[in-house]
């Protein structure tokens, strides 16, 4: 830590003391520390350039008292402290104060009583904590976002179980009614609203980085081109959309559908910030490792990136709010005009894709969202096979959902287990159920080898979870196919399960979706 040591001879006369003060001032002016000297009345006698810079003084500005640099609430405390240290025995201490030019973040004001330097009575030191405070704020925000993300992911997972049961029972009831029946429309309405709720849980899972992504190697301009036509239809005539692309952009690996969602969310937010019209700019650019070093970011690692920038000329975001915009359910829109999940979804998609997102804004001038994706490096043979654009969706004939076979269904949630059992039994399958992994293994042993054609299992269960059960099953029955169903992200589960030849069904699912998934797994196994 920096230190200043003064050796003062108190026996000199006033002339010598005056010369000593001049020498001390000339020495202090050369130091990088923010230092100043006041007299017994608290008036400034001297302040060096570092002190003036940290205090936010303009060139040529000369304040009379230290309190003139502080916000109104801190003026009296600083004045009292200076007077107290100016008299009596020499003492040292520090005071947390807020500078008039520094916002709400406090800085440390060091105070020391000095004697033997003529009119000088108090030495003040000030430390520029802005970078340290900014870093602490970023760490605290990242920690908070992680905690909120874990909470959001847990809530979404529990809701997915509930919604699976509601949607499943709606499907089963719809099978017993035909369009035009008095209850058909009511049941359909329940199912439609359940699907809307499922959309909200997907957004929560996106924020918590637990949704299922289908990453591809792609070029950002291809995704921007696909989505810009849709975005134009969502914008008012008074808003201009400008799209620019840089040269020699590196490939990125991400889910094109989710990237489109990111651009649409940012575009709609920009539109809402410009009710009187304006301009939205979407641009891509190559960012080299040298460019990253120049940014001097504590968060963005040095490396090569392909960047996406979405800017608007709207009303901007205030400094008090900008740190909260990625939090779920935070919104500045009127009640009923936004869920507060748009930017949190964007944040989750970018982070889960291995990217970084930053927001810069000035009130009255507009906002820019900067997104950095690491450049995806390909080997020679991969480069030939790289998908540079989203593949077109192929039209498929409606699949026959009827089937036959014996299925072991392992699920700890009674409501999900019940609806899955009824759905599969209705499609022609024979189903044996278990409420956890141990009971599943017991049923498997009791039925004997070759009895079951498929195991369907939840992932997170008490006593023994799905992956632990699956490993024991594979040891004894290596050819038995397994279908996992879960509300968590498929890629995360595949890393934790570490088993080949397993299929995945995301929750919530409908009767048709579970029947189709089972049919596909059994058909693949029969090849």
HELIX and SHEET records of a PDB file:
HELIX    1   1 UNK A   14  UNK A   30  1                                  17    
HELIX    2   2 UNK A   49  UNK A   54  1                                   6    
HELIX    3   3 UNK A   66  UNK A   69  5                                   4    
HELIX    4   4 UNK A   72  UNK A   86  1                                  15    
HELIX    5   5 UNK A  130  UNK A  175  1                                  46    
HELIX    6   6 UNK A  184  UNK A  207  1                                  24    
HELIX    7   7 UNK A  220  UNK A  234  1                                  15    
HELIX    8   8 UNK A  256  UNK A  272  1                                  17    
HELIX    9   9 UNK A  289  UNK A  295  1                                   7    
HELIX   10  10 UNK A  319  UNK A  322  1                                   4    
HELIX   11  11 UNK A  342  UNK A  352  1                                  11    
HELIX   12  12 UNK A  380  UNK A  385  1                                   6    
HELIX   13  13 UNK A  414  UNK A  426  1                                  13    
HELIX   14  14 UNK A  437  UNK A  447  1                                  11    
HELIX   15  15 UNK A  466  UNK A  476  1                                  11    
HELIX   16  16 UNK A  490  UNK A  497  1                                   8    
HELIX   17  17 UNK A  511  UNK A  526  1                                  16    
SHEET    1   A 5 UNK A  44  UNK A  47  0                                        
SHEET    2   A 5 UNK A  34  UNK A  38 -1                                        
SHEET    3   A 5 UNK A 120  UNK A 126 -1                                        
SHEET    4   A 5 UNK A 107  UNK A 117 -1                                        
SHEET    5   A 5 UNK A  92  UNK A  97 -1                                        
SHEET    1   B 2 UNK A 216  UNK A 218  0                                        
SHEET    2   B 2 UNK A 252  UNK A 254 -1                                        
SHEET    1   C 5 UNK A 239  UNK A 245  0                                        
SHEET    2   C 5 UNK A 278  UNK A 287  1                                        
SHEET    3   C 5 UNK A 305  UNK A 312 -1                                        
SHEET    4   C 5 UNK A 366  UNK A 374 -1                                        
SHEET    5   C 5 UNK A 356  UNK A 362 -1                                        
SHEET    1   D 5 UNK A 430  UNK A 434  0                                        
SHEET    2   D 5 UNK A 406  UNK A 410  1                                        
SHEET    3   D 5 UNK A 454  UNK A 458  1                                        
SHEET    4   D 5 UNK A 481  UNK A 486  1                                        
SHEET    5   D 5 UNK A 502  UNK A 506  1                                        
END                                                                             
